[in-house]
Amino acid sequence: MGYVFTFIVLFVVFYIIFKIIRSGNLPSNNYTPFDDLVEGEVDKDDD
């Protein structure tokens, strides 16, 4: 049963890599939550 789980995980990982290579672009990495932490910005939700 462990081999089945390992195969499924590896299949999903390789499928994602294949789709990224096939599409020719990577997801945008311009924003990370760390940027807001460093700059001291806070979430302004006034409900």
N, C-alpha and C positions, 0 to 999 in steps of 0.2 A: 504493500500500500504506500510505503514511503517513496518508492520509485515513481509512482503515478503522480504524487504531489510535486516531486522534484521536476518531473517532465513538464507538468503544467506550468510551473513557475518559470522554467527556462524557456518554454514556448512563448509565454507572454512577453518576457524580456526581449527575446530575439525578434518577436513580431513588432514590438514598439520600435526597436532599433531599425528594423527593415522599413517601417513606415516613415521614420524620420529621414533616412537616407533616400528613400524613394521620392518623398515630397521635396527634398532639396533645401529645407529650411529648418532651423531649430526654433523652439519656443523662445519668446522674448525674455531676456533676463535683465531688463532695464530697472525693474523695481524689486526691492526686497524689503520685508518688514524691518530689517536691520537698519536701513537708511533712515526710517522715521525714528528709531531709537537713538541713533547717533545725533540726528539733528534736533532732537527734543520735541518733535511734533506730537500732539495728542489728538485723539479722535474726538471730533466735536459733534456728538449726537445729542441735540437738545430736543427731546421728545416731550 
